[in-house]
């Protein structure tokens, strides 16, 4: 079976400082991988390198494209990479306002990716937008409201709808539940888990919240100071942490 | 003649502008950056158009300036006088006699010929600007032909107003490649963008020049189920009776009285000279105005 994403020895340096280094892994279709670690451990740098937002200094990121099979996304041309960015890839930002157009209605936000791949029938675009708003539990009568009129949780759900509308195969998520209160987090996680299973999505989730990866991720990668210090199945890593830092991380979670 | 260099600008500057114009004509719809000069008028009054006109004018040209279709508004009169003084060119109000026409917000009703140049004053040359504030990003979108965002604007129009409510500065795609802002002309004028004359667009403050060569394909963007429709007030001109021209609505008293009249004053006047009279019009007399 070909992996959907093959990452080989990725390194990103900020001058003499290390962003992340020596990261390698394979991600298979339908698999969800979590990346955890403290602030400044290089999780977001790694995610941005994988999603093409940053150019890594070393290494290769090969994606299984529909047309040509595995291709290195770092050396492919910018138009091709941006095309992937709005078709087969999706990127969910921590802050919904980074991923949404705040002065465009909810329907326009969802429809943008469709129009970017040459959908030119208003009725179809709108029907698709209504369908997707429904799937993320936003009622149809909010379709013409701007995201500024939405709560934080709704904005995040709208961002997810906007990203998934073109049926991507790989979703990058940067702290998707950050900044939301726990009950909203729980519903969002529930929704995400449903969508990931239903659409057979592969996803890479960066978070510092162990509960998120426990619920969503099949596999886990623990990072510290730009290095991967432990990998394994989620339950295995969380229940039987081997590395001293992972043990610290797991034991730091507050029990209510 | 006068103490100015011909057409105000120095020869090096005109040469620089002509280069930008030639590049613009070679790549229809592409915004060419140029080193816009300070002109003796405020930004927003046509500094871009004036510089383009200065670069294309020759001593043999006949110059016409219109502002919202009219030859007799402040902006039109002062720009016309400016080139009368600095270039000593002949001026006219008749569209058919002009070889260079500088315009703001309209295309003349009368069809232009291959030996005429139409110069537009452009406030914001970037059609994607109000959706994407970053110039770096919009340039990249033009370069990679990523124009989905333009349709988001039209989508927003339909979802809010039930129809494409954009009535001016309606985005067009030029020769199947670049999406272009045709300057704030009414969308009624969009079909006229495919013409025999050369069309040059100058944005002074934004420092951009772009162009449409003669007989270039210009398509107004739309949706399959909401096709592009040029619109005008559903009236005939009250002065000359024309039904095919773009109309201005004029409030004439405090009792709700109003009249519609051609925005193109030359078109209206020449029709009245030919004996056409509208509902509220009087027969044309030479000294009436």
Interface residues (C-beta under 8 A of the other chain):
Chain A: X78 X79 X82 X86 X101 X104 X105 X107 X108 X111 X112 X113 X115 X116 X117 X118 X120 X121 X122 X123 X125 X126 X143 X144
Chain B: X131 X144 X146 X148 X149 X151 X152 X155 X156 X158 X159 X160 X223 X224 X225 X226
